[in-house]
Amino acid sequence: MTRSRYTYRPAEGHGLPHDPLNAIIGPRPIGWISSLSADGVRNLAPYSFFNCFNYRPPIIGFASSGWKDSVRNIQQTGEFVWNLATRPLAEAMNETSASLPAAEDEFSHAGLTPLPGTRVAASLVAESPVNFECRLSQCIQLQSAAGEALESWLVLGEVIAVHIDSHLLEDGIYQTARAQPVLRAGGPSAYYGISEAERFDLVRPDARPPR
């Protein structure tokens, strides 16, 4: 098959109107991270470099470009909360991405309700239907293949408490689409939702019944 391909070397620039990397690796779940400073100031911020990395114990993580308030707070206190960003909360989530002074509370700025954690001092977003309370396991400064330290940090946390709105569970199974999660895509403003109509099922080869 003959096809045209666009090839570039990232170190030399992509030569396109917008970096395609984020659009290719997407849509991506959003790390909507709440934390508390050592001085007791609440912080809430979305990170589009986020995912789950381990089952037992459950470990989730997000990457921050720059040493931002979230990273500083988590490094100081060893705790944070992940909150599910949903379509009804998308605009409020976007408001929490504003560059506010460290002493200003993003919960108040975005009109969201802080809910005390059960295992950590950081607040949950009360309006979010799913929250993970986390304890810091690692904070890693990323580096290039050449060993050069980058101004990016990967924050990994063990999930020590999970809160799920009951209507999202059907026969004990979490209904992903019912929660209306929003996912970050490419370009400066693109997000996506998901629906049950887009679902398809695959069974792993090792899990198939013998013929």
LUMDO-710882 format. One record per residue: residue in three letters; x, y, z of N, C-alpha, C in turn. Coordinates in pm, whole numbers, plus 32768, in hexadecimal, padded with zeros to 4 digits. Atoms other than C-alpha are relative to their C-alpha. Layout:
# LUMDO-710882
ALAXYZXYZXYZ
...
//
This chain:
# LUMDO-710882
MET80557F8980008000800080008059807D8000
THR7FB67F848008808781547F9D7FB3806D8048
ARG80427F957FB8803C82778084806380718019
SER7FAE7F8B7FE280BB83D380C6800D800D8097
ARG7FE87FF47F708158840C821D804B8081801D
TYR7FBA7F897FD181C4854382D8805F7FD5806F
THR7F9B802B7F9F8307850A8399804E80788033
TYR7FAE7F947FC883C185F08485804C7FCB8079
ARG7FB380207F8984C385E4859A7FDF8069806A
PRO802C7F9F7F9B843B868586DA806B80648028
ALA7F967FA47FD6858D871A8735801480727F9D
GLU7FF07F9A8067858287DE85EF7F7E804C7FE6
GLY80817FBF80148416884E860F7FA67FAD7FA7
HIS805F8051804D82DA87C185767FD380437F7E
GLY80237FBA807B829E88CE846C7F6D80087FE3
LEU80917FFC8011812588C584A27FC580728053
PRO803C7F937FB2803289CB85277FF57FE28096
HIS800B80277F73800F8904866D80407F788011
ASP7FBC807E7FE680DC87EC87077F9B7F8D7FFE
PRO8063806C800C802986A786A2800A7F97806D
LEU7FEA806A7F9E80B285D687C37F887FED805B
ASN807080097FA37F96862888B17F827FCB7FBD
ALA8076802E80487E9185E287A5800B7F6C7FDD
ILE7FEC808D80237F2A849387447FEB7FA8807B
ILE8011804A7F837F40841A88AC7F8480368044
GLY807A7FC77FCC7DD8846488EE7F857FBA7FC7
PRO80117F9F7F937CD9849C895980387FCB8083
ARG7FBD80257F847D7E849E8AAF7FA8801F8079
PRO80497FDF7F857CDC84858C07804080788045
ILE7FD17F847FC17CFD85BE8CD9801D7FE88094
GLY7FDE80057F737DB185CC8E247FD480818043
TRP80357F8A7FBB7CD786C18EE3802A7FF18093
ILE7FB8801A7F847DB386DB90167FE7806D8067
SER800E7FA37F917D5B877C9161806B7FE18068
SER7F96800E7F9D7E6687B992667FF2806E8068
LEU80027F9E7F937EA88881939F808F8028801E
SER7F787FD27FE37FD8895993E080207FE88094
ALA7FD7800F7F7480A0893B95227FC1806C8057
ASP80407F927FB77FFB8A8695847F687FF38004
GLY809080187FFA7E9E89F595527FAF80407F92
VAL80487FC480717E468A9994037FDC7F927F9D
ARG802E806480617D7389C1931A802E80237F74
ASN7FDB7FEE808D7DE1898F91B17FB77F957FAE
LEU8045805C805A7D2A88ED908D802B80217F71
ALA7FCD7FE680877DBA88C48F2F7FF37F837FA9
PRO80098072805B7D8687E88DF980857FE77FB8
TYR7F87802980487EA687278D597FD77F9A7F96
SER802A805A806B7E7B86818C0780627F8C7FEB
PHE7FA7807480007FAA859C8C357FE37FB28080
PHE803080487F8B7F0284A68D207FD97F727FDA
ASN8033808780177EBD83328D4180117FAA807D
CYS7FF180657F967EB181F98E1A80727FA37FD8
PHE7F87804B80227FF0812B8E31800D7F7A8049
ASN7FF4807E7FB77FB6800D8F267F7B7FDD8041
TYR807C80307FC37E9A7F348FAE800B7FF58098
ARG7FF6801C7F717F137EC19105808E8018802F
PRO80637F9C7FDA7F557FA491A97FE180597F88
PRO80207FA880717E9E809190BD8057807E8004
ILE7FA97F8A800C7F8E819F90447FD480507F87
ILE801F7FA4806D7F2782CB8F74806C806C7FFD
GLY7F9A7F9880077FFF83E78EFB7FE1806A7F99
PHE800C7F938061801185318E46808880427FF0
ALA7F837FB9801A812985F98DA97FE380967FF7
SER800C7F6F7FFF8157876D8DDE8075803E7FB6
SER7F987FB380448215884C8CED801F807A8056
GLY7FDB7F977FA382C489278DEC7FDB7FDA808F
TRP8017801A7F7282CE89238F677F8B8056802E
LYS80797FB27FE6816889968F9C7FD07FEA8090
ASP803380067F77809B89C490D97FDA7F728028
SER802A80897FE0800D886390C580777FAB802A
VAL7F8A80527FE3816587C290BD803E802A8084
ARG7FC67FCE7F8381E9889F91D37FAD7FD38078
ASN805880287F9280BA885992B0800C7F6B801F
ILE7FFB80917FEE80CA86E3927980877FD68038
GLN7F7A801F7FCB824086DB92B8800680248095
GLN7FFD7FD37F758209879993FE7FAB7FA9805C
THR806080457FA980DD86D694817FF87F6A7FE9
GLY8006808E801F80FA858493D57F757FCD7FDF
GLU808B802880187F87858493777FC4804D7F8C
PHE80517FB980647E9785DC925E7F827FB07FE3
VAL807D804280297D41858891CC7FF1800F7F6A
TRP80277FF8808C7CE4853390677F6880037FFB
ASN80907FEF80107B8685A18FFE7FDB7FEB7F6E
LEU802A801A808A7AD185228EC87FC4807E7FC2
ALA80377F8F804A7A95863B8DCF7F957FCC7FA0
THR8071802E80517940860F8D297FCB80727FA8
ARG80357F99805A787F86C48C1A7FB7806F804C
PRO803F7F937FB777A387828D1480638058804C
LEU7F9C7FB47FB478E187F28DC7807080377FA8
ALA7F927FDC805A79B3883C8C91802680948009
GLU7FE17F717FFC799389B68CA0804380268085
ALA7FC27FE57F7F79E389BE8E14808E7FC98005
MET7F7A803A80067B0B88D58DDB805E805B7FB2
ASN7FAD7FA680507B8B89C18CCE8024807D804E
GLU7FE37F897FAF7B6F8AE78DBE80717FE78063
THR7F95801D7F9F7C588A368EB180897FFA7FBF
SER7F7D7FFB80437D6A8A428DA98039808D7FFC
ALA7FD27F7580007D858BBC8DD7807E800F8056
SER7F857FE67FB57ED88C3C8E4D7FE180638070
LEU80237FAD7F8D7E738CBD8FA3807580098061
PRO7F997FFA7F987F528D3290C07FF57F86805B
ALA7FFD807A7FAE7FBC8C1591A57FA180078077
ALA80567FF07F8B7EEB8CA492C17F6B7FFF7FDE
GLU808E7FFD80287DA68CA091F57FCA7F747FEE
ASP804080827FFE7CB68B7B92117FB37FE87F7E
GLU8044801E807F7C508AE190C17F737FCA8014
PHE8089802E7FE47B1F8A3E91617FA180787FFD
SER80547F887FFB7A928B9791AB7FFA80437F79
HIS7FFA7FBD80827B048C24905D7FA27FBE7F9B
ALA8052804980617A4B8B128F9B7F747FE28034
GLY8085801A7FC979188B0790817FE87F708025
LEU800A808D7FDC795F89A490F780017FF08098
THR800D80187F72791D890B924B806E7FA38032
PRO7F9C805B7FC67A42887F93157FC17FA38066
LEU803480647FA479EE873E93CD80777FC28048
PRO7F8D80367FB87AD986C894E3801D7F6F7FDA
GLY7FD98089801B7B9C858F94927FEE7FAA807C
THR800E805D7F907B718459956A80867FCC8030
ARG7F7C80357FDE7CE083F19562806F80657FEB
VAL7F9B7F9A801A7D97852994EB7FC780898023
ALA802C7F797FDC7D8C869995447FCD804E7F87
ALA802D7FBB80797D57870893DA7F6A7FE97FEC
SER8091800680157BEE874D93727FDB7FB87F80
LEU803B803980787B1B8689927B7FAA806B7FBE
VAL80647FAF80457A4E873B91717F7A7FBC8017
ALA807E803F7FD978F386F791FE7FA87FE27F87
GLU805580118077784C871C90A8802E7F8D7FA7
SER7FCC806C8055792A8611900A7FCA7F798031
PRO803C807F7FD6788F84B2900880647F958029
VAL7F9980617FD979DA83FE903F807A804C8035
ASN7F8A7FC17FC57AFF845B911F805E7F948034
PHE7F9A805A7FC97C4483A99176805480508064
GLU7FA47FC57FA07CF8840892B580867FB77FF4
CYS7F7F803B80207E6B83CF9280806E802C8060
ARG7F887FE27FB37FB183BF933F80767FFB7F9F
LEU7F8D7FF7805B80EE84289289805A7F85800E
SER7FA0806E7FFF81C883029226808680297FC2
GLN7F857FD0803E82C483AA913E7FE780877FBD
CYS7FFF7F84804E8311850190AF808380017FB3
ILE7F8A80198052840184DA8F8D801380727F9C
GLN7FE27F9F806884A985E98EC180257FB47F81
LEU7FE78046807C84A285748D598084802C7FC3
GLN7F837FDE804585DA856A8C857FFC7FCB7F71
SER7FF98028808C862F85488B16804E7F7E7FF4
ALA7FB4807A801886CB84138A79809580158018
ALA7F737FDF7FE9881984C78A9C801E80188093
GLY7FEA7FED7F7287E684E88C127FF0808F802F
GLU80127F737FDC8795865B8C0E7F8080118052
ALA80757FE87FAB86AA86C88D287FA180607FBB
LEU80677FAF803F856487578CA47FAE8049806A
GLU80567FB47FA5847C88578D417F747FC38002
SER807E80497FF7836C874E8D61800C7F98806E
TRP8000805E7F90830B86788E8A7F8B7F9F7FF4
LEU806580697FFD824E852E8E987FDE7FE48093
VAL802D80157F77818085118FD77FAC7F808002
LEU8046807F7FF4811083B190347FC87FF3808D
GLY803F800E7F7E801D8367914C7FB57F7D800E
GLU804D80787FE37F8B823191EE7F7380288029
VAL808C7FE47FE07E10823991F87FDC7FB68081
ILE801E803E7F7E7DA981FE93627F6B80078024
ALA80927FFD7FED7C348252934B7FBF80267F7C
VAL80497FE7807D7B3E824C92277F6F80208022
HIS808B7FD97FEB79EB82FC92217FBA80027F77
ILE8049800B807E78EF82A9910C7F6C8018801A
ASP80907FEE7FF6778E832F90E67FBA7F7D7FDB
SER803E8084800F76AA81FF91047FBC7FEB7F7A
HIS80488011807F75EB82458FC2805C7FD77F8E
LEU7FA080278067772A81FD8EFF80207F6B8006
LEU7FEA80907FF2772980928F777F807FB57FDA
GLU80708053802976467F968ECC80277F6E8011
ASP7FDC808A7FDD764C7E348F5980937FF8802B
GLY7F777FFE7FCD77957E988FFB806980257F99
ILE7FA07FDE806B78347F008EAF7FF780957FE3
TYR7FFB7F70801A78A380678E7A7FDF801B7F6E
GLN802E7FDD808777F781048D4B804B807C7FD0
THR7FA67F948028790481D88CA67FB780717FB9
ALA80417F97804F782B82928BAB7F99804C8051
ARG80677FBF7FAF771C82DD8CAC80388076804E
ALA7FC17F937FB4781183BB8D69801B807B7FA9
GLN7FE67F948060783E84958C2F808B803E8012
PRO7F7A7FC77FF179B884B98C52802580537F86
VAL7FCB7FB280707A6185C28B7E80947FDF7FF3
LEU7F79802A80207BAA85748AD58043806B7FAC
ARG7FB57F9780487CB586638A5680317FC97F7B
ALA7FD2802780857D0A865788E4806A80637FCF
GLY7F987FAA80367DEF871687FA7FD2808F7FED
GLY80207F7480147E00888587AC7FF180498084
PRO80057FB17F857DD889A088A57F7F7FF4804E
SER80827FFC7FBB7C6B895F88FC7FAC7F827FF3
ALA8054807380207BF38805888F7FF27F9E8075
TYR802280687F9F7B47871789817F9E7FA07FBD
TYR8062806180317A7585E089467FB57FC38076
GLY804A80527FA37967852289FE7FFA7F737FC9
ILE801680888031790E83B389E27F6F7FDB8018
SER808A802E7FEF77C3830089C17FFA7F697FF4
GLU8011809180077740819E89E07FF97FD17F6F
ALA80088026808E770581A3886780887FE37FC4
GLU7F7980148034787E81A8883280437F828038
ARG7FC480757FBD78B980708906800B7F897FA3
PHE7FF58085803A793E7F29887B80507FAA8061
ASP7FC2805B7FA079BD7DF5893480607FA17FBA
LEU7F9F8063802E7AEF7D1B890080267FAA8077
VAL7FD4805C7F977B507BE889C980917FDB7FE3
ARG7F73802280137CC47BB089FD800F7F6D7FDC
PRO7FF0808D802C7D457A708958800B7F9E8075
ASP7FEC805C7F907DAC79D68AA77F7F7FEC8051
ALA807D800B7FB47C4C7A118B317F927FBB7FB1
ARG8066804280517B9379658A157FED7F6F802D
PRO8016808C7FDB7AEF78168A6380427FA47F9A
PRO7FC1805E805F7BA276EA89CA7F9B7FCC7F9A
ARG80588034806A7B13766C88827FED7F69800E
//
